[in-house]
Amino acid sequence: MNAKTQIIAKLSSFPTIPVIVHRLMNVLHEQESRAGDIGEVVRHDPALTANILKAANSSYLGFSKPVTSLTEASFRLGTKWIYQIAVSSLIYSNINRPADGYEQKSQDLWRHSVATAVLAEALSKLLNIRDSGLIFTAALVHDIGKIATHEFVGESIVEIEKLISESNKTFEEAEIEVLGVDHAEVGAMIANHWNFPTQIIECIRWHHNPDAAPEITPAMDVVHIADALCLMEGIGIGRDGMYYRPSQEAIVRLNASGSILELAVSQLLSSLEEIEGMLEEALPVYSYTRR
Amino acid sequence: MTVYDPQTRIGGMIHYMLPLSKIAPDKAKLKPGMFADTGIPTLLRKVFKLGASKDRLIVNVAGGAKLMDQGKVFNIGERNYLVLRKILWKNNILINAEDVGDDLSRTMRLEIATGMVTVKS
């Protein structure tokens, strides 16, 4: 059995994500969803409700009067914010896992993922891209495939790095050559297994190479650029580190510029501290695994 | 970048993200360490205030990596390094050793007791 077949065989036993994630995505992706709709979904999950209220009352936000209901929280912070905290806290345990073959500890993979999500969100705002939360989610899970490919990458790392240094291949091109599949394609398979919306699956699938996508979307380009920037800034990166080729076409398609990218990066640290600080208060396991 | 005065054993390091603070002055006020032009002077001022001497200061630099064929828009790493050189040159501070550029991500350590600097890539 070759590596690709072995990787695919493993996917069916891959942990699933909570059903409520789908409900949240569905509500958000419906046009004109109101703050109340998200609250309606969250309300049925007491643990999630408690986590969101804890996050909303986090000292990082600095409000003196605590919120006591989801309605108050969404009034103060907005629907999109509630969605982002909910999805991050629900998907956290799926991403906060080691990818040893890439020499990424569990917190590295998580940190890179959440930083990419925050940066993608900032970029889509700066570029005036209409988005309901899809870009954040897609960026958060863009590297999910690594959890399935990392063991195989670890076993073949010498061969992969030889291809990079001798043939000027990118890491994902070397993965394809050696394993028959790269972490982007495997990630798309996992997202498909999770019944994620097609647009998110496509963002994962083409996050290293949006130019090759059958149908290129702004979301895809934004996730690609956010990932490239987080790699360049060295946030939670692994052994594959800088061995990727950013798309110049994506920059042109989005009508972005160097200063827009820098502006987005300048917002990264404070947003990252904010979301991580809130998750730390909302999820007991979060601070525990990160200390 | 790490700085170290071997006589007083005062040292420090900065891992900044962007070259120039003019892109977001409000962020630079809150987090000067994020930008080369606000972070490097802040670090220097702090170690001098603690008693480090400019003449004895050992400066080491690592980073400024790039992605493959990244083109102009993504060249933040290179610009980060150029601004650092300019600031040090203006302040008459020499770089002792450096490991910059290329497609290598690096982790830098400074041991305050000995001044030993290690770069893992």
Chai-1 contact restraints between the chains, C-beta under 6 A:
chainA,res_idxA,chainB,res_idxB,connection_type,confidence,min_distance_angstrom,max_distance_angstrom,comment,restraint_id
A,M232,B,L67,contact,1.0,0.0,6.0,A-B,restraint_1
A,E233,B,M17,contact,1.0,0.0,6.0,A-B,restraint_2
A,G234,B,S105,contact,1.0,0.0,6.0,A-B,restraint_3
A,I237,B,S105,contact,1.0,0.0,6.0,A-B,restraint_4
A,G241,B,S105,contact,1.0,0.0,6.0,A-B,restraint_5
A,M242,B,A65,contact,1.0,0.0,6.0,A-B,restraint_6
A,M242,B,L67,contact,1.0,0.0,6.0,A-B,restraint_7
A,M242,B,D103,contact,1.0,0.0,6.0,A-B,restraint_8
A,M242,B,S105,contact,1.0,0.0,6.0,A-B,restraint_9
A,Y244,B,L67,contact,1.0,0.0,6.0,A-B,restraint_10
A,R245,B,M68,contact,1.0,0.0,6.0,A-B,restraint_11
A,R245,B,D69,contact,1.0,0.0,6.0,A-B,restraint_12
A,P246,B,L67,contact,1.0,0.0,6.0,A-B,restraint_13
A,P246,B,Q70,contact,1.0,0.0,6.0,A-B,restraint_14
A,P246,B,F74,contact,1.0,0.0,6.0,A-B,restraint_15
A,Q248,B,G71,contact,1.0,0.0,6.0,A-B,restraint_16
A,I251,B,V73,contact,1.0,0.0,6.0,A-B,restraint_17
A,G258,B,V73,contact,1.0,0.0,6.0,A-B,restraint_18
A,E262,B,L18,contact,1.0,0.0,6.0,A-B,restraint_19
A,E262,B,I23,contact,1.0,0.0,6.0,A-B,restraint_20
A,L263,B,I23,contact,1.0,0.0,6.0,A-B,restraint_21
A,V265,B,M17,contact,1.0,0.0,6.0,A-B,restraint_22
A,V265,B,L18,contact,1.0,0.0,6.0,A-B,restraint_23
A,S266,B,I23,contact,1.0,0.0,6.0,A-B,restraint_24
A,S266,B,A24,contact,1.0,0.0,6.0,A-B,restraint_25
A,S266,B,K27,contact,1.0,0.0,6.0,A-B,restraint_26
A,L269,B,M34,contact,1.0,0.0,6.0,A-B,restraint_27
